[in-house]
Amino acid sequence: MRALIAAATGLAVAFALVLTITAMGAPTGTTSPKPLLTTVPAHP
């Protein structure tokens, strides 16, 4: 019975954490104007 209570408590804490992070929203800022390199460089 204690294991069931511990599991339910852990699940409630995890759910509350997810809701808190979701409520905070996305961080502000901008992305880099330089694109990432997506090709493999040529071998010499």
All heavy atoms as a GROMACS GRO file, in nm:
protein
  301
    1MET      N    1   0.083  -0.120   0.000
    1MET     CA    2   0.000   0.000   0.000
    1MET      C    3   0.087   0.126   0.000
    1MET      O    4   0.054   0.224  -0.065
    1MET     CB    5  -0.090  -0.005   0.124
    1MET     CG    6  -0.192   0.104   0.127
    1MET     SD    7  -0.311   0.079  -0.005
    1MET     CE    8  -0.414   0.218   0.016
    2ARG      N    9   0.198   0.120   0.076
    2ARG     CA   10   0.287   0.236   0.079
    2ARG      C   11   0.349   0.263  -0.058
    2ARG      O   12   0.370   0.378  -0.095
    2ARG     CB   13   0.398   0.215   0.182
    2ARG     CG   14   0.353   0.245   0.323
    2ARG     CD   15   0.472   0.245   0.414
    2ARG     NE   16   0.472   0.121   0.490
    2ARG     CZ   17   0.569   0.084   0.570
    2ARG    NH1   18   0.675   0.159   0.584
    2ARG    NH2   19   0.561  -0.029   0.636
    3ALA      N   20   0.377   0.156  -0.131
    3ALA     CA   21   0.435   0.174  -0.264
    3ALA      C   22   0.336   0.243  -0.358
    3ALA      O   23   0.375   0.327  -0.440
    3ALA     CB   24   0.476   0.039  -0.322
    4LEU      N   25   0.209   0.210  -0.345
    4LEU     CA   26   0.107   0.273  -0.428
    4LEU      C   27   0.094   0.422  -0.395
    4LEU      O   28   0.083   0.505  -0.485
    4LEU     CB   29  -0.026   0.202  -0.407
    4LEU     CG   30  -0.143   0.250  -0.493
    4LEU    CD1   31  -0.111   0.229  -0.641
    4LEU    CD2   32  -0.269   0.176  -0.455
    5ILE      N   33   0.099   0.455  -0.268
    5ILE     CA   34   0.092   0.596  -0.226
    5ILE      C   35   0.214   0.672  -0.274
    5ILE      O   36   0.204   0.785  -0.323
    5ILE     CB   37   0.075   0.605  -0.073
    5ILE    CG1   38  -0.060   0.548  -0.032
    5ILE    CG2   39   0.090   0.749  -0.025
    5ILE    CD1   40  -0.077   0.533   0.117
    6ALA      N   41   0.332   0.609  -0.265
    6ALA     CA   42   0.455   0.674  -0.311
    6ALA      C   43   0.451   0.697  -0.462
    6ALA      O   44   0.493   0.803  -0.511
    6ALA     CB   45   0.575   0.589  -0.273
    7ALA      N   46   0.400   0.601  -0.535
    7ALA     CA   47   0.391   0.615  -0.681
    7ALA      C   48   0.293   0.726  -0.718
    7ALA      O   49   0.320   0.806  -0.808
    7ALA     CB   50   0.349   0.483  -0.744
    8ALA      N   51   0.180   0.732  -0.649
    8ALA     CA   52   0.081   0.836  -0.677
    8ALA      C   53   0.137   0.974  -0.642
    8ALA      O   54   0.115   1.071  -0.716
    8ALA     CB   55  -0.047   0.809  -0.599
    9THR      N   56   0.211   0.984  -0.533
    9THR     CA   57   0.271   1.111  -0.494
    9THR      C   58   0.374   1.155  -0.597
    9THR      O   59   0.378   1.271  -0.637
    9THR     CB   60   0.336   1.100  -0.355
    9THR    OG1   61   0.238   1.056  -0.262
    9THR    CG2   62   0.394   1.231  -0.310
   10GLY      N   63   0.458   1.064  -0.641
   10GLY     CA   64   0.559   1.096  -0.742
   10GLY      C   65   0.496   1.139  -0.873
   10GLY      O   66   0.544   1.232  -0.939
   11LEU      N   67   0.389   1.073  -0.912
   11LEU     CA   68   0.319   1.109  -1.034
   11LEU      C   69   0.257   1.248  -1.023
   11LEU      O   70   0.264   1.328  -1.117
   11LEU     CB   71   0.212   1.006  -1.066
   11LEU     CG   72   0.139   1.019  -1.199
   11LEU    CD1   73   0.238   1.009  -1.315
   11LEU    CD2   74   0.031   0.915  -1.211
   12ALA      N   75   0.201   1.280  -0.907
   12ALA     CA   76   0.141   1.412  -0.887
   12ALA      C   77   0.247   1.521  -0.891
   12ALA      O   78   0.226   1.628  -0.949
   12ALA     CB   79   0.067   1.415  -0.754
   13VAL      N   80   0.363   1.496  -0.832
   13VAL     CA   81   0.471   1.594  -0.833
   13VAL      C   82   0.522   1.614  -0.976
   13VAL      O   83   0.546   1.727  -1.019
   13VAL     CB   84   0.585   1.550  -0.739
   13VAL    CG1   85   0.708   1.636  -0.758
   13VAL    CG2   86   0.539   1.555  -0.594
   14ALA      N   87   0.539   1.507  -1.050
   14ALA     CA   88   0.586   1.518  -1.189
   14ALA      C   89   0.485   1.595  -1.274
   14ALA      O   90   0.523   1.679  -1.356
   14ALA     CB   91   0.610   1.379  -1.246
   15PHE      N   92   0.356   1.567  -1.254
   15PHE     CA   93   0.252   1.637  -1.330
   15PHE      C   94   0.251   1.786  -1.295
   15PHE      O   95   0.238   1.870  -1.384
   15PHE     CB   96   0.117   1.573  -1.299
   15PHE     CG   97   0.005   1.624  -1.386
   15PHE    CD1   98   0.004   1.596  -1.521
   15PHE    CD2   99  -0.098   1.698  -1.333
   15PHE    CE1  100  -0.098   1.642  -1.603
   15PHE    CE2  101  -0.200   1.745  -1.413
   15PHE     CZ  102  -0.201   1.717  -1.548
   16ALA      N  103   0.268   1.819  -1.168
   16ALA     CA  104   0.271   1.959  -1.127
   16ALA      C  105   0.393   2.029  -1.187
   16ALA      O  106   0.385   2.146  -1.228
   16ALA     CB  107   0.274   1.969  -0.975
   17LEU      N  108   0.506   1.960  -1.195
   17LEU     CA  109   0.626   2.018  -1.253
   17LEU      C  110   0.606   2.046  -1.402
   17LEU      O  111   0.644   2.153  -1.452
   17LEU     CB  112   0.745   1.924  -1.232
   17LEU     CG  113   0.880   1.971  -1.284
   17LEU    CD1  114   0.924   2.096  -1.209
   17LEU    CD2  115   0.983   1.862  -1.270
   18VAL      N  116   0.544   1.954  -1.473
   18VAL     CA  117   0.517   1.974  -1.615
   18VAL      C  118   0.423   2.092  -1.636
   18VAL      O  119   0.444   2.175  -1.725
   18VAL     CB  120   0.460   1.845  -1.678
   18VAL    CG1  121   0.403   1.870  -1.816
   18VAL    CG2  122   0.566   1.737  -1.683
   19LEU      N  123   0.320   2.101  -1.554
   19LEU     CA  124   0.227   2.213  -1.566
   19LEU      C  125   0.295   2.346  -1.536
   19LEU      O  126   0.268   2.447  -1.602
   19LEU     CB  127   0.107   2.194  -1.472
   19LEU     CG  128   0.004   2.090  -1.517
   19LEU    CD1  129  -0.108   2.081  -1.414
   19LEU    CD2  130  -0.052   2.124  -1.652
   20THR      N  131   0.384   2.348  -1.439
   20THR     CA  132   0.455   2.472  -1.405
   20THR      C  133   0.545   2.516  -1.519
   20THR      O  134   0.547   2.634  -1.557
   20THR     CB  135   0.540   2.451  -1.278
   20THR    OG1  136   0.453   2.409  -1.172
   20THR    CG2  137   0.612   2.577  -1.238
   21ILE      N  138   0.618   2.422  -1.577
   21ILE     CA  139   0.708   2.456  -1.689
   21ILE      C  140   0.627   2.502  -1.809
   21ILE      O  141   0.664   2.596  -1.880
   21ILE     CB  142   0.798   2.336  -1.723
   21ILE    CG1  143   0.895   2.311  -1.608
   21ILE    CG2  144   0.874   2.359  -1.852
   21ILE    CD1  145   0.978   2.187  -1.623
   22THR      N  146   0.512   2.437  -1.833
   22THR     CA  147   0.427   2.476  -1.945
   22THR      C  148   0.370   2.616  -1.925
   22THR      O  149   0.362   2.695  -2.019
   22THR     CB  150   0.313   2.375  -1.962
   22THR    OG1  151   0.370   2.245  -1.980
   22THR    CG2  152   0.227   2.407  -2.081
   23ALA      N  153   0.333   2.648  -1.802
   23ALA     CA  154   0.274   2.779  -1.773
   23ALA      C  155   0.376   2.892  -1.790
   23ALA      O  156   0.340   3.005  -1.822
   23ALA     CB  157   0.218   2.780  -1.632
   24MET      N  158   0.504   2.861  -1.769
   24MET     CA  159   0.608   2.963  -1.783
   24MET      C  160   0.624   3.005  -1.929
   24MET      O  161   0.665   3.117  -1.958
   24MET     CB  162   0.741   2.912  -1.729
   24MET     CG  163   0.742   2.899  -1.578
   24MET     SD  164   0.887   2.816  -1.514
   24MET     CE  165   1.019   2.916  -1.576
   25GLY      N  166   0.594   2.918  -2.022
   25GLY     CA  167   0.602   2.951  -2.163
   25GLY      C  168   0.742   2.936  -2.219
   25GLY      O  169   0.837   2.899  -2.150
   26ALA      N  170   0.755   2.967  -2.345
   26ALA     CA  171   0.884   2.956  -2.414
   26ALA      C  172   0.975   3.071  -2.373
   26ALA      O  173   0.928   3.182  -2.349
   26ALA     CB  174   0.862   2.956  -2.564
   27PRO      N  175   1.103   3.047  -2.366
   27PRO     CA  176   1.196   3.155  -2.332
   27PRO      C  177   1.202   3.260  -2.443
   27PRO      O  178   1.183   3.228  -2.561
   27PRO     CB  179   1.330   3.085  -2.316
   27PRO     CG  180   1.317   2.959  -2.393
   27PRO     CD  181   1.172   2.921  -2.387
   28THR      N  182   1.228   3.383  -2.404
   28THR     CA  183   1.238   3.489  -2.504
   28THR      C  184   1.378   3.492  -2.562
   28THR      O  185   1.474   3.444  -2.500
   28THR     CB  186   1.208   3.626  -2.440
   28THR    OG1  187   1.299   3.647  -2.332
   28THR    CG2  188   1.066   3.630  -2.386
   29GLY      N  189   1.392   3.547  -2.678
   29GLY     CA  190   1.523   3.556  -2.741
   29GLY      C  191   1.509   3.535  -2.891
   29GLY      O  192   1.401   3.514  -2.944
   30THR      N  193   1.621   3.542  -2.958
   30THR     CA  194   1.622   3.524  -3.103
   30THR      C  195   1.716   3.410  -3.138
   30THR      O  196   1.802   3.371  -3.059
   30THR     CB  197   1.670   3.651  -3.174
   30THR    OG1  198   1.801   3.684  -3.124
   30THR    CG2  199   1.576   3.768  -3.146
   31THR      N  200   1.696   3.357  -3.255
   31THR     CA  201   1.786   3.252  -3.302
   31THR      C  202   1.902   3.313  -3.378
   31THR      O  203   1.898   3.429  -3.417
   31THR     CB  204   1.709   3.156  -3.395
   31THR    OG1  205   1.656   3.230  -3.504
   31THR    CG2  206   1.596   3.086  -3.320
   32SER      N  207   2.003   3.234  -3.398
   32SER     CA  208   2.122   3.281  -3.468
   32SER      C  209   2.090   3.302  -3.616
   32SER      O  210   2.024   3.219  -3.678
   32SER     CB  211   2.234   3.179  -3.454
   32SER     OG  212   2.344   3.216  -3.534
   33PRO      N  213   2.139   3.411  -3.677
   33PRO     CA  214   2.114   3.431  -3.819
   33PRO      C  215   2.198   3.338  -3.907
   33PRO      O  216   2.167   3.317  -4.023
   33PRO     CB  217   2.153   3.577  -3.842
   33PRO     CG  218   2.251   3.608  -3.734
   33PRO     CD  219   2.209   3.523  -3.616
   34LYS      N  220   2.305   3.281  -3.852
   34LYS     CA  221   2.391   3.192  -3.930
   34LYS      C  222   2.332   3.052  -3.930
   34LYS      O  223   2.300   2.998  -3.825
   34LYS     CB  224   2.531   3.187  -3.871
   34LYS     CG  225   2.604   3.319  -3.878
   34LYS     CD  226   2.744   3.306  -3.821
   34LYS     CE  227   2.817   3.438  -3.827
   34LYS     NZ  228   2.951   3.427  -3.767
   35PRO      N  229   2.318   2.990  -4.048
   35PRO     CA  230   2.263   2.854  -4.052
   35PRO      C  231   2.366   2.753  -4.001
   35PRO      O  232   2.487   2.775  -4.005
   35PRO     CB  233   2.233   2.833  -4.200
   35PRO     CG  234   2.327   2.923  -4.269
   35PRO     CD  235   2.346   3.042  -4.178
   36LEU      N  236   2.317   2.642  -3.954
   36LEU     CA  237   2.405   2.534  -3.911
   36LEU      C  238   2.459   2.462  -4.033
   36LEU      O  239   2.392   2.453  -4.137
   36LEU     CB  240   2.330   2.435  -3.822
   36LEU     CG  241   2.277   2.492  -3.691
   36LEU    CD1  242   2.192   2.387  -3.622
   36LEU    CD2  243   2.391   2.533  -3.602
   37LEU      N  244   2.580   2.409  -4.021
   37LEU     CA  245   2.636   2.331  -4.131
   37LEU      C  246   2.570   2.193  -4.131
   37LEU      O  247   2.571   2.123  -4.032
   37LEU     CB  248   2.788   2.317  -4.114
   37LEU     CG  249   2.867   2.448  -4.120
   37LEU    CD1  250   3.014   2.419  -4.092
   37LEU    CD2  251   2.850   2.511  -4.257
   38THR      N  252   2.510   2.159  -4.242
   38THR     CA  253   2.440   2.031  -4.250
   38THR      C  254   2.503   1.935  -4.349
   38THR      O  255   2.451   1.827  -4.372
   38THR     CB  256   2.292   2.054  -4.290
   38THR    OG1  257   2.292   2.123  -4.415
   38THR    CG2  258   2.220   2.135  -4.185
   39THR      N  259   2.614   1.975  -4.412
   39THR     CA  260   2.679   1.886  -4.509
   39THR      C  261   2.814   1.841  -4.454
   39THR      O  262   2.876   1.909  -4.371
   39THR     CB  263   2.700   1.957  -4.644
   39THR    OG1  264   2.779   2.074  -4.622
   39THR    CG2  265   2.567   1.997  -4.706
   40VAL      N  266   2.859   1.730  -4.503
   40VAL     CA  267   2.988   1.677  -4.463
   40VAL      C  268   3.095   1.747  -4.546
   40VAL      O  269   3.082   1.757  -4.667
   40VAL     CB  270   2.994   1.524  -4.486
   40VAL    CG1  271   3.131   1.468  -4.450
   40VAL    CG2  272   2.884   1.456  -4.407
   41PRO      N  273   3.202   1.798  -4.483
   41PRO     CA  274   3.308   1.863  -4.561
   41PRO      C  275   3.376   1.763  -4.657
   41PRO      O  276   3.381   1.644  -4.629
   41PRO     CB  277   3.408   1.911  -4.456
   41PRO     CG  278   3.342   1.895  -4.325
   41PRO     CD  279   3.228   1.800  -4.341
   42ALA      N  280   3.426   1.814  -4.766
   42ALA     CA  281   3.494   1.729  -4.864
   42ALA      C  282   3.625   1.680  -4.806
   42ALA      O  283   3.698   1.754  -4.740
   42ALA     CB  284   3.517   1.807  -4.993
   43HIS      N  285   3.657   1.554  -4.834
   43HIS     CA  286   3.784   1.498  -4.787
   43HIS      C  287   3.896   1.542  -4.882
   43HIS      O  288   3.877   1.547  -5.003
   43HIS     CB  289   3.775   1.345  -4.783
   43HIS     CG  290   3.684   1.295  -4.678
   43HIS    ND1  291   3.715   1.298  -4.545
   43HIS    CD2  292   3.560   1.242  -4.684
   43HIS    CE1  293   3.616   1.247  -4.474
   43HIS    NE2  294   3.519   1.213  -4.558
   44PRO      N  295   4.010   1.571  -4.825
   44PRO     CA  296   4.122   1.615  -4.912
   44PRO      C  297   4.179   1.504  -4.997
   44PRO      O  298   4.163   1.391  -4.976
   44PRO     CB  299   4.227   1.665  -4.813
   44PRO     CG  300   4.192   1.606  -4.683
   44PRO     CD  301   4.046   1.571  -4.688
   0.00000   0.00000   0.00000
